[in-house]
């Protein structure tokens, strides 16, 4: 704990970030479900991509020394993004699609979530490197 922040404060940051992340996740899920229906888990995909993008931006800002690691990593990286992103939901969505026998849709779900989320994290770091010169 190099910044002098107490353990209690860090737990509060995680709790606050988690509450905000979970609430936003529910909002995004409902919004996309209403727009796109239940045919494909687009809501999970959208949350995973946007969360990966934010994680890339966060890591880029920390890496370049723009923001302090302890507070922001705890509040945003662990709390907010930990509750906002949905890897467990992605896993269950994929398993349920496989159980329905739709192997193509399951493979697409895996490819899109993993591939686009890695790309989004890289884009986040790239944006920070461009705008922080």
C-alpha positions in Angstrom: 0.0 0.0 0.0 2.4 2.7 -1.2 -0.2 5.5 -1.4 -1.0 5.5 2.4 -4.6 4.4 1.8 -6.1 2.2 4.5 -7.3 -1.3 3.8 -10.8 -0.2 4.8 -10.7 2.5 2.2 -9.7 0.0 -0.5 -12.6 -2.3 0.4 -14.9 0.7 0.2 -13.6 1.5 -3.2 -14.2 -2.0 -4.4 -17.7 -2.0 -3.0 -18.6 1.4 -4.6 -17.1 0.4 -7.9 -18.8 -3.0 -7.8 -22.2 -1.5 -7.1 -21.8 1.0 -10.0 -20.5 -1.7 -12.3 -23.2 -4.2 -11.5 -25.9 -1.5 -11.9 -24.5 -0.4 -15.3 -24.2 -4.0 -16.4 -27.9 -4.6 -15.6 -28.9 -1.4 -17.4 -26.9 -2.3 -20.5 -28.2 -5.9 -20.4 -31.8 -4.7 -20.3 -31.3 -2.1 -23.0 -29.6 -4.5 -25.5 -32.1 -7.2 -24.7 -34.9 -4.9 -25.6 -33.2 -3.8 -28.8 -31.8 -7.1 -30.0 -33.9 -9.8 -28.4 -32.7 -13.2 -27.0 -31.5 -14.8 -30.3 -27.8 -14.2 -29.5 -26.1 -13.0 -26.2 -25.3 -9.5 -27.6 -25.7 -7.9 -24.2 -22.9 -10.1 -22.7 -20.8 -9.4 -25.8 -21.3 -5.6 -25.5 -20.5 -5.6 -21.8 -17.4 -7.7 -22.3 -16.1 -5.5 -25.2 -16.7 -2.2 -23.5 -15.3 -3.5 -20.2 -12.2 -4.6 -22.0 -11.8 -1.2 -23.7 -12.1 0.5 -20.3 -9.6 -1.9 -18.8 -7.1 -1.1 -21.6 -7.6 2.6 -21.1 -7.2 2.2 -17.3 -4.0 0.1 -17.7 -2.6 2.5 -20.2 -3.2 5.5 -17.9 -1.6 3.6 -15.0 1.3 2.4 -17.1 2.1 6.0 -18.2 1.8 7.4 -14.7 -1.2 9.5 -15.5 -3.3 8.1 -12.6 -2.3 6.5 -9.3 -2.4 2.7 -9.4 -3.8 1.9 -5.9 -7.0 3.9 -6.0 -8.0 3.6 -9.6 -7.0 0.0 -10.1 -9.1 -0.8 -7.0 -12.1 1.3 -7.7 -12.3 0.8 -11.5 -10.3 -2.3 -12.3 -11.3 -4.5 -9.5 -14.6 -3.0 -8.3 -16.3 -1.5 -11.3 -15.0 -3.7 -14.1 -15.1 -6.8 -11.9 -18.8 -6.4 -11.5 -19.5 -4.9 -15.0 -17.8 -7.5 -17.2 -19.5 -10.9 -17.5 -17.1 -13.7 -18.1 -19.2 -16.1 -16.0 -22.3 -15.1 -18.0 -20.4 -15.5 -21.2 -19.4 -19.0 -20.1 -23.0 -20.0 -19.2 -24.4 -18.4 -22.4 -21.9 -20.5 -24.4 -22.7 -23.7 -22.5 -26.4 -23.2 -23.0 -26.0 -22.6 -26.7 -23.9 -25.8 -27.0 -26.6 -27.7 -25.1 -29.1 -26.5 -27.7 -26.8 -28.0 -30.4 -26.1 -24.7 -32.1 -22.3 -25.2 -32.4 -21.8 -22.5 -35.0 -23.4 -19.9 -32.7 -21.4 -21.1 -29.7 -18.1 -20.9 -31.7 -19.1 -17.4 -32.9 -19.9 -16.4 -29.3 -16.4 -17.6 -28.1 -14.6 -16.0 -31.1 -16.4 -12.7 -30.8 -16.1 -12.3 -27.0 -12.4 -13.4 -26.8 -11.2 -11.8 -30.0 -13.1 -8.5 -29.8 -12.3 -8.1 -26.1 -8.6 -8.5 -26.6 -8.8 -6.0 -29.5 -10.8 -3.6 -27.3 -8.2 -3.8 -24.5 -5.4 -3.1 -27.0 -7.4 -0.2 -28.5 -7.8 1.3 -25.0 -4.1 1.2 -24.4 -3.4 2.5 -27.9 -5.8 5.5 -27.4 -4.0 6.4 -24.2 -0.6 6.3 -25.9 -1.8 8.6 -28.7 -3.7 11.1 -26.5 -1.1 11.2 -23.7 1.9 12.4 -25.6 
